[in-house]
């Protein structure tokens, strides 16, 4: 793709994939951009600062994600190093608010504050029941 090297590794241990991702600048995804927040591949890219290049979807990203700020969608014009670093920073900042730790912290806060309104009235959700 544009002279960039692509390596297919197949199934690998998580440590190997993490090490490989740390050496990447871009990751190609053929995935519906309206569901990126649910994608484990997108999460792996975000956690490692790999800028996703999302092809095959005309939808606008959701969950606070924006093309050109957190990911790239074709057509992509030339990027300079500063623009790429900005996208990487934006993506990693976004991810810190959406990773497993952030979710666990939100559930813990809900438990400490007495759970949801539904839970207090006997209509508990799964998260409140776990508390």
N, C-alpha and C positions, 0 to 999 in steps of 0.2 A: 504494500500500500504506500504509494509515493516514495518508494525506495527504503521504507522502514523495515527493519527485520522483524519477523514474526516467528515465535517458537511455540510449537504445540507440545505440551508436556504430559498430557493425559492425567490420569489420577495420581496424585502425589500427597504425601503427608502435609499437614497444615504448616509445619515449620519450613518446608521446602517452598511452598507457595508464597508464604510471607517473605522469605528471603528473595525470591524472584520479583515479587511486586515492589519491594524496596528499590530495585534497580530499574524500574519502569517509570516513564513520564506519562504515558497515555495507555488507556485500555479500551479496546473496541467492544461495544455492546450492541447486540441486536435485541432490544427490549423496549417495551412500551414505556415511554418516558412519564406517563401519568401514574405509573406504579413503581417508580425507582426507589421510593422509600421502603418498599417491601422486598427489594432485591438483595440477596446475600452477596452477589457479585459486586453490586454497586457499593454495598457496605464495606466489602474488602478493599475495593479501590479507594474509597473515601478514607478509610483508616490508614492506608499506606500513602496517601497523597498522590494517587494515580488519577490523572484527569480522564474521566470517562468521555469517550467519543461515541455518542448514541446514534445509531443508524436504524432505519426501518420503522420509525415512529414519527408521525406528524403531530402528535399531541404535545401540548405544552406541559412542562414539568410542574408538579404540585409539591406540597409539603415544604414550601419555602425555597425550593430549588429554582434556579434560573439559568437558562442557557446563556453561556458567555460569562457567567459568574461562578457556577459550580460544575458545569459540564459543557461539552461542545456538541452541537448538532450541525450536520452538513446543511448548507455549504459553509465550510470553515475557511476564513481568509487566513493569511499568514499571521502567525503569532510571534511576538518577540518574547524574550526570556522573562521580562518583567510581567507581561500579561499572563504568561503561563504560571509563574509563581503566585500571582494574585489569585488565579483560579484555584490553585492548590491550597492556599491559605483559607480561602472562602469555603472550600469543600471540607477541609479538615475541621474548621470551626463549626460548620453546620453539623458534621457528624458527631462531634462531642456532645451536642444536644440531643442526639438520637441513638446513641449506642446503648448497649445492655446496662451499663452502669447508670446512665441517665434514667432509663426506665425503672431500674431497681430503686433508685433514689426517689422517684415520683411515687412508686408504690409504698415505700417506707413512709414518706411524708403523709400519704393518705391514711396509713395505719395509725400514725402518731396523732393525727388530727381527728381520729375517730371514724375514719372511713367515709364513705359517700353518704349523701342524704338518703339514698335508697337503702343502704345497709342499716342506717339508724331506724328505719321504718320496717325492717324485716324483709326487704327485697334486695338482698345483697348480690353484688356481682362477683365474678370469680376473683378479682383482685381483693375485694373487701373480705371475702370468705377466707382467703389465704392469710389475712391478718389475724 
